[in-house]
Amino acid sequence: MKKLIILSTIFALLSSCSVNEKPKFIGLENIKVLESSSKFITITADALFINHNDIGGNLKADDIKVFINDNEMATISTESFKVPAKKEFTIPLKTKVPMDSLFSNKSIGGIIGSLFSKKVKVQYKGDIKYSTFGFYYSYLIDTTEDIKIKI
């Protein structure tokens, strides 16, 4: 009888937690130049998600490429983030781009144009991976935005 009560309790707990769907990826927001120096330009963005499930999981950004004016400049990889249950949340994506790579031969034309317009085209391209209880899903990230730069 005691085993039946324990088994029933475990079953009730498991059935009350639902995984109806994967967390919803809303998009990238707040793409901006956080700081710039003579050596690096730091670019940040927030990946916005909402989780309608009763349980969380983990999200990890792995090998997200950052393009500036159509030239690959950096790669972002993050630690695993805990996904909260029944909440909207963001994952920060931050990268430092060396200034010398901005002024390399492959991107000099785009940078000269950016100096006059004071804007650069920033594109994030890659995957963010979600996992929970052996369930895996990848979110394709491909977002482009023109951002203002301070010179």
PEPEDA-V210655 format. One line per field, one symbol per residue. phi: phi as a letter, one per 40 degrees, with the letter a starting at -180 (. if undefined). psi: psi as a letter, one per 20 degrees, with the letter a starting at -180 (. if undefined). burial: I if it has 16 or more other ideal C-beta (glycine too) atoms within 10 Angstrom, else O. Layout:
# PEPEDA-V210655
phi=???
psi=???
burial=???
This chain:
# PEPEDA-V210655
phi=.ccccccccccccccccbbcacdcccicbfcaccaabcbbbbbbabccbbbcccbcibbacbfccbbbfgbcbabbbbccbccccfacabbcbbabbcccccbcdcbccccccccccfbbcbbbaibbbbaafgcbabbcbabbacbcbbb
psi=gghgggghggggghhhpqnhrqqpogrprkprogqqaihqpppqqpoprpoiriqbbqqppolpppppljpphrppprrpppoqqlqprqppopqppphhhhkrhijhghhghhhgikqqoppppbqpppqpljpqqppppnppqpqqqp.
burial=OOOOOOOOOOOOOOOOOOOOOIIOIOOIOOIOIOOIOOOIIOIOIIIIIOIOIOOIIOIOIOOIIIIIIOIOIIOIOIOOIOIOOOOOIOIOIOIOIOOOIIOOOOIOOIIOOIOOOOOIIIIIOIOIOIOIOOOOIOIOIOOOIOOOIOO
